[in-house]
Amino acid sequence: MSIDNRQYPNVYSGTYTNEGHDVGFHVDEDGVTVVETFNGTPTVPRETSLLEALDYQTRLTKLGYTTY
């Protein structure tokens, strides 16, 4: 099932970073792939919905993560 990205226009395709923890988001027509890196060591990529990704990005921003 394809999700309409226009419903969640604020989902960012990029990386959030804070003190050695990076969280990368890749948005496509099927959802979002998330890859986290701790001090240079990546985790296994995981698939998530646009709504879950938006919630995670909001929490990261509130915790002081920056994007690039």
MDTraj code that builds the backbone (N, CA, C; nanometers):
import mdtraj as md
import numpy as np

residues = "MET SER ILE ASP ASN ARG GLN TYR PRO ASN VAL TYR SER GLY THR TYR THR ASN GLU GLY HIS ASP VAL GLY PHE HIS VAL ASP GLU ASP GLY VAL THR VAL VAL GLU THR PHE ASN GLY THR PRO THR VAL PRO ARG GLU THR SER LEU LEU GLU ALA LEU ASP TYR GLN THR ARG LEU THR LYS LEU GLY TYR THR THR TYR".split()
xyz = np.array([
    [0.0837, -0.1180, 0.0000],
    [0.0000, 0.0000, 0.0000],
    [0.0881, 0.1242, 0.0000],
    [0.0635, 0.2130, -0.0905],
    [0.1397, 0.3359, -0.1011],
    [0.0755, 0.4458, -0.0170],
    [0.1587, 0.5241, 0.0514],
    [0.1115, 0.6339, 0.1351],
    [0.1327, 0.7641, 0.0589],
    [0.0351, 0.8512, 0.0620],
    [0.0449, 0.9800, -0.0062],
    [0.1324, 1.0737, 0.0764],
    [0.2551, 1.1028, 0.0280],
    [0.3476, 1.1898, 0.1003],
    [0.2921, 1.3296, 0.1206],
    [0.1972, 1.3719, 0.0392],
    [0.1407, 1.5058, 0.0537],
    [0.0636, 1.5206, 0.1839],
    [0.0235, 1.4096, 0.2469],
    [-0.0466, 1.4173, 0.3751],
    [0.0478, 1.4603, 0.4872],
    [0.1764, 1.4328, 0.4729],
    [0.2747, 1.4618, 0.5761],
    [0.3905, 1.5409, 0.5147],
    [0.3650, 1.6651, 0.4716],
    [0.4672, 1.7402, 0.3997],
    [0.5874, 1.7783, 0.4849],
    [0.5790, 1.7668, 0.6165],
    [0.6883, 1.8080, 0.7033],
    [0.7856, 1.6960, 0.7372],
    [0.7681, 1.5780, 0.6817],
    [0.8635, 1.4698, 0.7059],
    [0.9897, 1.5015, 0.6269],
    [1.1027, 1.5080, 0.6969],
    [1.2290, 1.5510, 0.6406],
    [1.3111, 1.4301, 0.5965],
    [1.3591, 1.4335, 0.4737],
    [1.4492, 1.3305, 0.4243],
    [1.5903, 1.3834, 0.4409],
    [1.6586, 1.3368, 0.5449],
    [1.7917, 1.3856, 0.5776],
    [1.8358, 1.3282, 0.7108],
    [1.9306, 1.3956, 0.7754],
    [1.9907, 1.3437, 0.8979],
    [1.9750, 1.4406, 1.0136],
    [1.9414, 1.3858, 1.1299],
    [1.9390, 1.4588, 1.2559],
    [2.0606, 1.4129, 1.3359],
    [2.1283, 1.5039, 1.4049],
    [2.2486, 1.4660, 1.4777],
    [2.2576, 1.5353, 1.6127],
    [2.3173, 1.4642, 1.7099],
    [2.3399, 1.5196, 1.8432],
    [2.4394, 1.4307, 1.9172],
    [2.5555, 1.4848, 1.9510],
    [2.6548, 1.4199, 2.0368],
    [2.6846, 1.2747, 1.9990],
    [2.7225, 1.2512, 1.8751],
    [2.7619, 1.1171, 1.8329],
    [2.6488, 1.0254, 1.7913],
    [2.5274, 1.0750, 1.7953],
    [2.4107, 0.9963, 1.7530],
    [2.3510, 1.0630, 1.6300],
    [2.3498, 0.9921, 1.5186],
    [2.2899, 1.0404, 1.3945],
    [2.1701, 0.9531, 1.3604],
    [2.0643, 1.0170, 1.3130],
    [1.9447, 0.9452, 1.2705],
    [1.9130, 0.9925, 1.1285],
    [1.9273, 0.9009, 1.0325],
    [1.9014, 0.9332, 0.8930],
    [1.7646, 0.8848, 0.8495],
    [1.6936, 0.9690, 0.7748],
    [1.5615, 0.9382, 0.7237],
    [1.5645, 0.9469, 0.5716],
    [1.5169, 0.8427, 0.5046],
    [1.5017, 0.8448, 0.3592],
    [1.3542, 0.8234, 0.3287],
    [1.2907, 0.9280, 0.2736],
    [1.1473, 0.9242, 0.2455],
    [1.1260, 0.8863, 0.1000],
    [1.0370, 0.7887, 0.0768],
    [0.9982, 0.7543, -0.0599],
    [0.8477, 0.7268, -0.0635],
    [0.7977, 0.6808, -0.1764],
    [0.6524, 0.6630, -0.1916],
    [0.5936, 0.5522, -0.1044],
    [0.6767, 0.4644, -0.0510],
    [0.6267, 0.3543, 0.0315],
    [0.6380, 0.3793, 0.1812],
    [0.7035, 0.4864, 0.2215],
    [0.7220, 0.5140, 0.3631],
    [0.8583, 0.5733, 0.3878],
    [0.9176, 0.5379, 0.5009],
    [1.0446, 0.5975, 0.5423],
    [1.1389, 0.4879, 0.5901],
    [1.2653, 0.4967, 0.5476],
    [1.3700, 0.4105, 0.5994],
    [1.4519, 0.4918, 0.6987],
    [1.4743, 0.4364, 0.8175],
    [1.5490, 0.5048, 0.9233],
    [1.6755, 0.4245, 0.9524],
    [1.7901, 0.4934, 0.9540],
    [1.9177, 0.4323, 0.9916],
    [1.9786, 0.5183, 1.1007],
    [2.0072, 0.4572, 1.2140],
    [2.0715, 0.5294, 1.3241],
    [2.2180, 0.4907, 1.3308],
    [2.3012, 0.5870, 1.3682],
    [2.4447, 0.5640, 1.3833],
    [2.4866, 0.6152, 1.5208],
    [2.5553, 0.5291, 1.5967],
    [2.6061, 0.5660, 1.7271],
    [2.7581, 0.5689, 1.7197],
    [2.8164, 0.6889, 1.7313],
    [2.9621, 0.7052, 1.7251],
    [3.0229, 0.6323, 1.6061],
    [2.9587, 0.6441, 1.4901],
    [3.0096, 0.5879, 1.3661],
    [2.9666, 0.4461, 1.3349],
    [2.8952, 0.3800, 1.4251],
    [2.8509, 0.2424, 1.4025],
    [2.7018, 0.2419, 1.3667],
    [2.6682, 0.2056, 1.2417],
    [2.5270, 0.2095, 1.2012],
    [2.4471, 0.0905, 1.2529],
    [2.3176, 0.1123, 1.2701],
    [2.2251, 0.0051, 1.3045],
    [2.1639, -0.0493, 1.1758],
    [2.0889, -0.1543, 1.1883],
    [2.0190, -0.2125, 1.0734],
    [1.9070, -0.1158, 1.0316],
    [1.8957, -0.0844, 0.9019],
    [1.7879, 0.0047, 0.8576],
    [1.6515, -0.0538, 0.8931],
    [1.5586, 0.0338, 0.9278],
    [1.4226, -0.0116, 0.9579],
    [1.3235, 0.0732, 0.8799],
    [1.2145, 0.0098, 0.8410],
    [1.1074, 0.0775, 0.7690],
    [1.0041, 0.1269, 0.8697],
    [0.9498, 0.2447, 0.8450],
    [0.8472, 0.3007, 0.9313],
    [0.7492, 0.3804, 0.8471],
    [0.6362, 0.4141, 0.9055],
    [0.5364, 0.4940, 0.8336],
    [0.5752, 0.6414, 0.8383],
    [0.5133, 0.7193, 0.7526],
    [0.5378, 0.8631, 0.7530],
    [0.4953, 0.9258, 0.8855],
    [0.3844, 0.8814, 0.9401],
    [0.3357, 0.9369, 1.0661],
    [0.4325, 0.9069, 1.1808],
    [0.4836, 0.7844, 1.1879],
    [0.5808, 0.7488, 1.2918],
    [0.7101, 0.8276, 1.2741],
    [0.7535, 0.8456, 1.1491],
    [0.8754, 0.9223, 1.1217],
    [0.8583, 1.0675, 1.1647],
    [0.7430, 1.1256, 1.1354],
    [0.7166, 1.2635, 1.1753],
    [0.7199, 1.2772, 1.3269],
    [0.6625, 1.1817, 1.3982],
    [0.6641, 1.1833, 1.5444],
    [0.8078, 1.1729, 1.5965],
    [0.8872, 1.0838, 1.5386],
    [1.0262, 1.0663, 1.5818],
    [1.1062, 1.1932, 1.5544],
    [1.0878, 1.2537, 1.4370],
    [1.1599, 1.3760, 1.4044],
    [1.1224, 1.4898, 1.4997],
    [0.9973, 1.4979, 1.5364],
    [0.9529, 1.6002, 1.6309],
    [1.0200, 1.5805, 1.7664],
    [1.0258, 1.4558, 1.8128],
    [1.0914, 1.4271, 1.9409],
    [1.2407, 1.4599, 1.9359],
    [1.3077, 1.4257, 1.8239],
    [1.4499, 1.4557, 1.8108],
    [1.4758, 1.6059, 1.8154],
    [1.3919, 1.6827, 1.7480],
    [1.4063, 1.8285, 1.7480],
    [1.3900, 1.8842, 1.8888],
    [1.2925, 1.8343, 1.9629],
    [1.2702, 1.8804, 2.1003],
    [1.3884, 1.8464, 2.1909],
    [1.4621, 1.7394, 2.1570],
    [1.5783, 1.6980, 2.2360],
    [1.7056, 1.7732, 2.1949],
    [1.6947, 1.8629, 2.0963],
    [1.8083, 1.9448, 2.0584],
    [1.8884, 1.8934, 1.9391],
    [1.8373, 1.7949, 1.8678],
    [1.9067, 1.7454, 1.7485],
    [1.8996, 1.8519, 1.6398],
    [2.0054, 1.8601, 1.5600],
    [2.0077, 1.9501, 1.4461],
    [2.0020, 1.8687, 1.3181],
    [1.9620, 1.9320, 1.2087],
    [1.9510, 1.8625, 1.0810],
    [2.0547, 1.9148, 0.9840],
    [2.0940, 1.8249, 0.8934],
    [2.1832, 1.8641, 0.7824],
    [2.1569, 1.7780, 0.6637],
])
top = md.Topology()
chain = top.add_chain()
for i, resn in enumerate(residues, 1):
    res = top.add_residue(resn, chain, resSeq=i)
    for name in ("N", "CA", "C"):
        top.add_atom(name, md.element.get_by_symbol(name[0]), res)
traj = md.Trajectory(xyz[None], top)
